[in-house]
Amino acid sequence: MNNNKRSLSFLSAALKGISQVILIDNALSGFIILLAITISSYSLGIIALLSAIIGTLVGKLGGADEKLINQGLLGYNSVLTGLALALFLTGPYMWLVALTGSAVAAIITASMMHFMGKTEVPILSFPYIILTWFILLASYKLEGINLSPTLVPQNLSNWELNTAGEIYFLDVIFNGIGEIFFLSAALPGILIFIAVFIAGWKLGIYAIIGNIVALLTAYVLGGEHNVIMLGLYGYNAILTIIAVSAVFKNEHSRFSPITGILAACLTVPLTASISIWLLPYGLMALTMPFVLCTWLILGARKVLPKL
């Protein structure tokens, strides 16, 4: 009986590792998100589950605080790292590199939790971003790591902005939340929205608002329509508004809904800027705009607590 309880507890922690990607502490939400990923791609679903298990296992074997493990806080960076490396790498060692990366992500997460603990600013998905960038860049020097042909370095002198094409509202909305897990389809997007609403209706409302705000901001600023359609301006805005307006607000944050909307708007030019900055290396912005915008607001709240 105890073994069954331990197994269920471990599985719950692993599923929460998936849900914590969207700052949610809910095993059912994690399961629904895993289902959304698996519907989109069986191999990605397997990678997501194994990465969550590996991150949780690193916490267990490493003797981490049980509360930390059970909340899934050692799993979410592992999940994102595993998914990103599985998508952006190819070759015979792709699975090995992706799953090893998920283990290393958990270790980096633990390390950053220690060093940033005194600041009371959450590490968010920074470990995943840095580790993924480093591993992808290592492919230029290491034959065992093969970069996917979809990631092509581009010369900025030849860059041309293309704003042609139609924008379909519902597609953008579902793609925006799906892109948090690198998914671009309606059904996975719907399932992820359901997962967020299960965790809390306010979280779901904020996710929708963040998505719409990003769409409008990108459109008004003249963003590329194909990039808007893919939801690449939406996912960072969703994560940011959930973090700023709901998860990390304090009792003094009277203006947190407005602050969250403004922060979500800010992710759009930041996404565009970081994407261009990384263009010569063939890398993606990932969730760096979300991390920077959230850190900016949470840091400002140390001085301006009503934000």
C-alpha positions, 0 to 999 in steps of 0.5 A: 500500500505504501508503495502504491502511495509513493508511486502515485505521489511520484506520478503526481509530482511528475505531472505537476512538473508539466503543469508548472510550465504554465505556473500551475500546481495541478496534476490533472492540468498536467495530465491534460497538457500531456494529452495535448502534447501527445495528440500533436506528436506521440514522440513529443508526448513521450519526451515530455513525460520522460523529462518530467519523470527525470526532473522529479527523479533528480529531485528525489535522488538528490534529496530535495525538499519533498514540498519542492518535489511534490509541487513539480518545481524541479520538473518544469525546466526539464520538460521544456528542455526535453521538448526543445532539444527533441524539436531542434536537434536531429541525428542518432543521439537526439533522444540521449541529448534531450533526456540528458539535458532534462536531467541537467536542467533540474540540477541547474534549476536547483542551483539557481533556486539556491543563488536567487533564493535571497532575492525572493525572485523566482527563477522561472524558466531561465535554466531551460533557456540558457541550457537550450541555447548552449546545447544548440550552439554546441552543435557547431563544434560537436559532431555528436550534436546535430542541429535541425535544418529548421534552425538556420542562421541568417544574415541581418543585412539580408533581412526583410520584414514581410507583413503579408498574409491573413490573420485568423483570430481563433487560430492565433488564440489557440496557437498562442497558448499551444506555443508554450509547448511548441504546439500549433493546432486548435485541439492542443490549444483548446486542451491547454486552455481547459487545463488552465481553467481547471486550475483556476478560472481567473488563470484562464481569463488572464490567459485569454486576455494576455493572448488577445493583448499580444495579438493586438499589440503585435498587429498595431506595431506592424508585426509579421502576420505569419509570426502572429498567426503561429502564436509566437507573440502570444505565449510569452504574453500569456505566461507573463500576465499569469505570473504578474497578475495572479501567481506572484502578486502580493496583497499590496498589488492593487494594480496587478491586472493593469500591470499584467496587461502592460507587461504582456504588451511589453513582451511583444517588442521584446520578443521581436528584439530578442528574435532579431538578436538571435537571428545570426545564430539560428536560435529562437527567443524561447521564453526569455521575454516572459522571464525578463518582463516578469523579473522587471515587474517583480523587481519593481514591486520591491520598491513599488509594492502596489504595482 
